[in-house]
């Protein structure tokens, strides 16, 4: 691997207050809840809009997306769906980079989000100016970035990947003899590097949810549930991944609950995924993997604080007002499209 290289580390620990305080997102009950849901559905029709929601968002948003001909999935399939759906407006329930990706791929469409304040710790942990400078210093390397990055970072990249195709893309580049820069998630990067043997410089950011899973607490939980299969997202620390029965993207983990014979699963990813896991494997028991700290000492408690900012209230608001439209500077969009389109084309192979 050559000489040691110092790579910037940008820890992200300050969450928006609205994402920290329990109960800050309005939850409607009874008749009011049904009224708001029907208003959302009506607005989607009137606005020629389709709702695309990530697995980590509130189960109610996932349910509405399914009921209205929208889509619930991981970031790769969200991008694919939005790129092929005929609706003139895409409403993206997730975090900011997902809305940006939708706009990168669909410049002719209006892209709205329930909130533009929903960030991603990986995106924030890879500032474009610093990353571009780092890439310029190591200009002999192919730049591979995770989808959880800004449009500006994607514009500097040669390839964009998701956790679902990261191994395939890196293995392909490694077989071609290419050395790489990987950003931003250090845990996923280390996992990919270990599995492929590729020469990779790893940017040192991490997911605020997956980075909190702890191996000793997980070992204790496994001891209490010896028949449970352990499902781990590769953004988790290496020691946690080592305990996994299945390591993979959100879609891979959902499929595992259906495909494996186990009746119990310990799940090391955002607990928003449980909505789709329960659909895939009704009757099976799902157990949250333990995170660092509990209650007031826990930063994420297995749920992204920014994903939690998406709710019925701001979904209806954005449909009624047209607020929170996503824009990407055209010169940036064109460059980001080049690397993002490579991801979609490669995934089709």
N, C-alpha and C positions, 0 to 999 in steps of 0.2 A: 504493500500500500504506500510505501515511500515515507517521507518525513511527516512528522505530526503537523497538522494544520489547525490553527486556531479559527474556529468558526463562531460568529456572533451568536449570543444566546439572549433572547428577548422574553423573559418571563412575563406572563400576563396574570395578574392577581386581583386587579381592581374591576369588579363587575359593576354594571349599572345598578343603581339602587332598586329600580323597578323590577329587576330580575332576581333580586335577593329576598325581597320581603314576601312571605307567604300571603296569598290572598290579594296581591296587588293587581292581578289580572281579573277583571270581573267574571264571575261565574253566574250565569242566569239559571233560574230554577222554574220548574213547572210551565205554566202557560207562557210566561215571558220568554223562556228558553225556546219553546217551540215557535213562537212568533218570530224571534230573531233568526232562527234556522230557516224558516220559510222565506223571510225577507232576503237572506243571503242567496238562497236558491233562485228566487225571482230575479234578483239583480244579476246573477251570473248569466241568466238567459237574456235579459234585456241588454246587457253590456257585451254580448257575444264573447263571453269570457269562460275560461276553463280553470279550475283550481288544481294546482299541482302541489302536493304536500310531501314533506320528508317524513320518514319513519319516526323521527324523534319529536315531531310536533304533537300537540294535544290530540288525544284519540278522537275528540269530536270533530276536529278539522279533517282528520283522515277519513272519518265516516262520511262527512259531507262531500268530500272529494269523490269518494266511491259512489255515492248516491246520485251524483250529478254528471257522471261521465268523465270525471277528472281522473287523477292518478296519484297513487301513493307509492313511493319507492325510494331508492338510494339516489345519490347525486348523479350518477351516470345515466340511469334510466329516466330520471326527471328531465335531464337535458335532451335525451332522445325523444321523449314524449312531446315536450314542448316544441321541438324542432319539426315534428311531423303533424301535429294537431292543427286543424284548419282555423281554430278560433283566432280572432284578431287581437284578443287580450289574454295574456297569461297572468294569472294571479299565483305567485310563488310563496307558499307558506314554508318558511325555513329561516336561513340566515343569509346575510347580504351577498356573499359570493355566489349563492345559488341564483339570486335574482340577476346578478351581473352576468352569470353564465348564460342564462336564458336570453338576455339582451344581446350578448356577443353572437349568439347563434341565430337570433331572430330580430335583426334591426328594424324590420318593417312592422313588427308587432309592438303593441303597448304592453309593458311589463310592470305590474304592480306588486307590492308586498304589503302585508298587514302592518309591518313596521320596518322602517329603514334603520332602526337602532339595534336590530338583532345582528350582532357581530359573531365572529368565530375566533377562538383563542389562537388557532393556527394561522389564520389570516393576519391577526394583529401581531402575532409573533414573527412575522416575516415582512417587515416594512420594505416597500418597493425600492426606495432609494438605496438602502443598505444592501439589499439583495442584488440589485443591478451592479453595484460597485464590486461585490464579491464575485459575481459571475465574470466581470471584466478582468479581474485579477487572474482567474482560472479559465481563460478564454479557450483553452484547448479541450475543455470538457463539454459534453452534451448536457444540457440543462433539462432536468425532469422535475416537474412540480406537481404536487398533489392538487386536486381540484379545489381544496380548501384554501384558496389564495385569491388575492385581488386580481382585477383585470390587468393592472400594470405589471404584476409579477408574471402572469400568464403571457403577457406580451413579450417578456424577455426570455421565455422558455422555448425550448425546442419541442418538448412534449408535455402534455397534461395527462395525468392518470387519475384514476380512482382506486380505492382499495381492491375493487373487483378485478382490475386488469393490471395492477402495478407489477405483479410478478411476471406476467407475460411480456409486458413492454420492456422491463429491465432485462429479462433473460434474452430477449430479441436483440437489444442493444449490446449486451455483454457478448453475445455470440458473434457480433460484428466487430468486436474488439474495441468498443467505445468505452472511455472512462466518463464518469458522470458526476454531476452535482445533483444532489437530491434535496428537495425542500417541500414543506417545512418540518414535517413531523419526524422527530428523531427516532421514536420507537418503531414506527412503521418502516422507516428507512433502514434501521438496523435489522429488522425482520427480513425485509426484501434482500438486503445485502447478504445475510446469512444463508438464505435459501438459494441465491443465485451465484454467490461468489464474485459478484461484480465489484469493480473498483469505483467506490462512491464516496464523495465528500458529503457528510450529512449536516444539514442545517439543524440548529439545536432549539427547535420549538416543540411544544407538546400540546395535546388536547387536554383541556381542563377537566373533562369527564374521565377519559380513559387513563390519564396520567395519575389519577388518584387511586386506582385499584392497587391493593397491597397483597403481596404473596402470602405472608404469614396468616393474615385474617382469612384469605381464601383457602389456605390449607386447613385451617380449623373448620371452615364451613364444609369443605369436601369430606372431612372426617365425620361430620354430623350427617352427611347425605352421601354415603358411599356408592349408592346406585345412580347418582345423578351424573349426567354428562356435562362437562364444563365447556361452555361456548365463549370464545374470546375474540374480540376485535383486535386486529394487529396494531392499532394505535396504543395498545396497552404496554406497560413495561415488560421487558424480556423475561423476567422471572415469573410474571403472571402468564405470559404466553406459554411458558414451559409446562404449565399445569393443564393446558387445554387438551380436550379431545377433538375439538374442531376450532381452527383459526380461520377467520375469513371476514368478508364484507358483511354488511347488514343483511343483504339478500341471502348470502350463503348461510348465515346463522339462522335466519328464519326457516330456510329450507331444511336445515339440520333438525329442527324440532319436529318436523313432519317425517323425515326420512329415518331417523334413528329410533330404535325400539325402546329407548329409555322412557320412563314415566316422569322423571324429574330432570330439570336442567338448571344449572347455575349459569347465569348470563352476565358476562362482563362487557357490557356496552350500555348505552343510554337506555333507561327504562321505558322511554317512549315507544320502543320497539315491541313491547309486550302486546300492544293492540293487534299487530299483524301476526305475532307468534301465536296468540290465542286463536286466531282464525285458522292458522295453519295446523295447529295441534290442539284442538279442543279437548279438555279433560286432563291435559298434562300439567304438571306443576312447574311454575317458573319462579326461580329464586334469584334475587338481585345479588350480584357479587359485592362484597364489602368494599367501601371506599375509605379513604383516610379521614378519620374523625367522624363524629356523629352530630346531628343537630347544628348548633351554632358554630361548631368547630369544623364543619364540613363545607367545603367550597361549592361542590356541585351535587353531592349526594346522588350520583348516578343519573342526573338529569341536567342537560345543558341549560344554564340560566338564560341564554339568549333565545334558544328554541322556545322556552316557556313564555316568551313575550308575545308569541302569536296566539291570538284567541278570537272567539266569536265577535267580540266587541270591535276590535280593530279591523277584522275581516269585513264586517258590514260597513264600517266607516269608509274604508278605502274604496269599496264598490260604489257607495253612494256619492262620494266626493271626487274620486279620481286622484286623491292624494297618494303620496309615496310611490310615484312613478320612478322607475330605475332608468338612469341614463349612463352611458359609457361614451367617453370622448371617441370620435370616429377613428382617429389615427391609432388610438390604443386598441379599439375594438378590432380593427383589421389585423393588427399584429397578434392579438390574443386569439382571434379566430383561427389563425394558421396552426397554432399548437393544439387548440381545443378540437379542431376538426380532425387532426391526426388521431386523437383519442377515439372519436366516434368511428372513424374509418377502420382503425385497428380492431375495435370491439366487434365490428361486423364480420371479421375474418373467421 
